[in-house]
Amino acid sequence: MTDLGKVDREFFDRYVFSNLGADREDVAVGPTHGVDFGLLNLDGTAVAVAADPVSVLPGLGLARAGRFALDFVLADVAVSGLPPSHLAVSFTLPPEFSDDDFAELWTAMHEEAEALGVSIVTGHTARYADCSFPWVGGATALAVGDPADVIRPDGARVGDDLLVTKGPAVEATGLLTTLFPEQFDLSPETLASAQSRVDETDCVRDAMTAAAAGGVHAMHDATECGLFGALNEVADGAGVRLDVDTDAVPFRPSVREVCDYLGIDPWTATTGGTLVLAVDPDATDRVVSALESEGTPVGVVGTVREGSGVVVDGEAVPHPDVDPSWAAYEELARRSEVR
């Protein structure tokens, strides 16, 4: 098990995968390492299910933090191709978090859920000693729809085009520069540009746009371990090889500058908001056009081939062992406390 971030495959297989409770025939896709959602088939109705921590970062401003937290939770069911529909959320708040602050946070989450057509159906809200930001609860998201509309996590097919939206380290760049601006010796223009990346960490709407365009065989959001992690997870899930040309991958403004400043690899740093898609070549132009019409940068970055693993610019790239964003966050937080 890694010291920071998600457990690795060995830990998952040894401790989690072998202990999953009762076997049920209605579970179409169960827990799988690197797969975003589970899938139920309930009398001909598909239900995608995903659970995540509730991550609230007050340094973003409470309204912005609420939208970020909600979109992060909903992303894992959105990549099923079904629109997110229901949410259960549990808050374990620190005692000092005031009623007014909670109202601002919750109102923003409600407004974002309403805009996305998501109903909050149950939950739990309380203050407890020793709880602290950013991890203040957990949530379960559902997406309910027609089984024929589901985009399976293992659906990449040989011959598919490989598409990537937004590119590497969008989330890491936006969050770290917004939370710790005083720690970055960058020009005001570069810093402001980097901080604006926070507003690109939502991929729910992009997932819905791509799914509606048709021809998408697999879709995965690139969070922990970044784009290289996500590519490996798509390849492993489908038992295929992905050939990738990095020159075709979008790079958002200021990402390189921030990652260079921190000394972290943008390709392995968390990049919530970025999607990896395997698309039928006959539908590629349609998917690209649909995403670009919504203002989302997207590149056709490679091809799905027979074989296994991920080959980037002609060299095999394994799944990263750890996301460098966690250590960077800890170091920036430590320096801020010292100051």
N, C-alpha and C positions, 0 to 999 in steps of 0.2 A: 504494500500500500504506500502511495506517495505521501510525503509529509504535508503537502498542500494540494488542494484541489480534489478532483474526482479520483476514485479508486481506479487502479489499472485493471487490465483484463484478467491477470492471474488472480488478483484478490476477488474480483467479481465471480469468476468461474468457481473458485474454491469455497467462498463463503455465501454468496448470494444465489447464484444460478442453481445450486444444488438444494436450495431450501426455499421453495416458492409456495408453500401451503398446498391447498387441494388442487388437483387437476380438474379443470372444467372444460367441457366441450365448446363453450361459447367464447373462450379466449383464442382469438385468431392469431395474434402476435403478442407474446409475453415479453418479460424483461430480457433485453439483449444488450450487451456492452456496445456503447456507441450509437444506439438506436434511440430516437427522440421520444417515441410514444408506444403505448400498448394499444391493442385493437380488440374490441369485442364485437361479436356478431350476435345480435339479440333479435331473433325471429325476423331476420332479413333487414335489420337496421344496423348500420355500422356506427360504433362509438369509439372514437380515438380518445385516449386518456393519457395524461402526463402530469407528473408532480414535480414541483421545484421549491426551493427555499423562496421566501419573500425577502428580497434584498432591497432595503430602503436606505438611500444615501442622502441624508439631510443636506449635505454640502452642495447638492444639485439645486436646492430650493425644493420645498415640500411638494408643490404641484408637479414639477418636473420629475421628482423622485417617484411620485406615485404612478405617473404614466410609464416611466422606465420599468418599475417593478411589475406592473401589470403586463406590459408587452413582453417582458422576459418570460413570464409564466405561460402566456398564450402561444408563444412562438412554437413550442414543441408539438402542439396539436395542429397548428396552422400548416405545418409542413406535411401533414397527412393529405392535404388537398381539400379537406372539409373545413368550412368556416367555423372558428371557435364559437361555441354556443352557450356553455354553462361554466360556472366557476364556483368552487368552494375555497374559502380562504380563512386561515387561522393566524391571528396576530398575538405574539408574545412580546409585549412592549416593555421598555424600561420604565420604572416608576416615575421618572422625571418628565416623560413625554406628556405634554399637556393636552387637555381636551381640545383646545383651539388648534393646536398643531395637528392632532389626529383628524379633526374636521377638514383641514386644508388638504391633507394627504388623501383622505378617503373620498372627498368630493372630486379630486382629480382622477382617482381610480374609477369612480362611478361614471364620470363623464366619458372617459376613454372606453370603458366597457359598453356604455350605451351607444357610442359612435360605432363600435364594432359589432353591435348586435348580440352582446354577451350578457346573459342574465346571471346575477350572483344569487345562488340558491341556498347556501348555508355557510356557516362559518363559526368562528370563536374569536372573541376579542377580550384581552385581559392584560393587566400589568403584572409583571413578576420581578422579584429581586434577581439580580445578576444577569438579566437580559441586556443586550447592548446592540447598537447598530453596527453593521448594516443588516445582520441576520436576525430578523424579528418575526419569524413565523414560517409558514409553509402554505402552499396552495395546490389544488388539483383542478386542472382544466379539462373540459370535455369538448369534443366536436362531434355532432350527431348528423348523420346523413346517409346517403345511398352507398352501399358497398361498392358499386361500380365507379364511384367518384374517388375512391381512396387511392392515393399515391403511396405505395408501400415503400418503407425505408430500404428494402433490399431489391428495389425494382430496376436498377441500372442495367441496361442491355448492351451487349456487344454491338458496336456500330453507332451508339448514341453520341451526340455532341455533348460536350461538357461545358456548362455555363457557370460563371461566378459573378455575383453582384457585389458592388462596392469595394471588395478587396480586403487585404490583410489589416488587422490591428485597428479597425475602426473604433471598437469599444474601448480598448486599452488606451488609445490616444485621447479620446474624448473624456473618459472618466478621470484618468490620472491628471490631466492638465486642468480639469475643472475643479477637482477636489484639492489639489496641491499647487495652485498657480505660482505661489511664491518660491517653489522649488525649481522652477524652469527659467534658465537664463536664455530666453529666446526673444526675438523681436516681438513687439506688441501685435504686429500683424500675424505672425506665425502662431503665437499663442492663441489669439482669438479664433483663428481658423481651426486650430486643433480642438479647442473647446467646443466648437460648433459640431464636431463629429458626434457628440452625445445625441443630437437630434436625428442621427442616422442609425441608431441602434435598434430601431423597430423593424422587424422583417415580416410582421403579420400581414400587412397590406400587400407587400411584395409577393408573399406566398399565395395569397388569394388571387392576385393579378396573374401570376404565372399559371396557376391551376386552371383559371378560367380560360386562358388562351388555348389550352389543350396540348397534348403531346408530351407532357412531362411524365417521365417514368420513375424518377426518384428525386427527392428534395430533402436537403439537410441544412440546418442552420449551424454556422461555424462559431461555436462559443469556446469553451476551454480547449487549450492546445491549438487554437487558431485554425487557419486555413489548411495547413498541412495535416492537422489532426482530423479535420472534417473530411478531407479527401481520402485519407486512409480508412475512415469509418464507412464511407460510401463504397469503396472498393471491397473491403472485407465483407460488408453486408451482402453484396451481390455476388461475391466470388469472381471478380473481374479485375482487370488492370486499367488504371487511368494514366494516360499520357498527357502531360501538362506542359504548356509553353508559358513561362512566367511573363514574357513580354506582352501577352494578351490579357493579363489579369489587371483589372482596374486598380488604381492606387489613388486614394483620396488625398486631397491637399493636406500637408503638414504631417502625415503619418510617418514618412521616412525621417523627417527632421526630429520628431519626438522619440522615435525608437532609437535613432542614432544617439541622441542625447542621453537616453537611459541605458544604452548599451544592451538592448534586448532585440531579439530576432522578430521582426514583424510577422513572419510567416507562421510562427508558433504561438503568438500572443492572441489572447481572446479577442474575438471580433464579432460579438453579437450584432445582428443586423445584416450580416453577410450570408447569402445563400449559395449553396452548391447544388446545381441541377443537372440531371441527366435527361436529355431531351431527344426525341425522335428527330433526325435531321430534317424531315419534311416540315416539322413544326418550329424549327429554330428561329427562322426569321419572324414568325408570328409572336413567339414568346419574347424575343428581344424587343420587337416593336412595342408590345404591350407594356413591358417594364420601362422602356425609355420614355414612353408617353406619360408615365407617372413620375418622371424625373429621376429614375433609378439608373445609375450607371451599371452596365453589364457587359461582360466580354465572353466571347466564345473561345475558351482557353485550351481545349483539347478534345480527346476522343476516348471512348470506352472500348477496350480491346479484350481479347481473350488473354487469360493469364491471371496474375494476382499482384497486388501491391500498387504503389504509386511511383511513377517515373516522371521526374520534373527536370526539364531541359536535358534529358538523356541520362539522368542519374537517379537511382532508386532512393526514395525518401521514406524512412520508416515513420511510424506514429511517434510524435514527441513524447518523451518521458514525463515532462512537467511543463506547465505553462509559465513562462517567465514573468507574466504580469503580476502573479502573486508576490513574488519576492520584491519586485519593483514597488508594489503598493506598500508592503511592510517597511521598506527602506524610506520611502517618501513620508510615510506616517511617522516613523521614528525621528526623522530630521525635523519634521514640523513640531513635534513635542519638545525637542531640544531647543528650538528657536523660541 
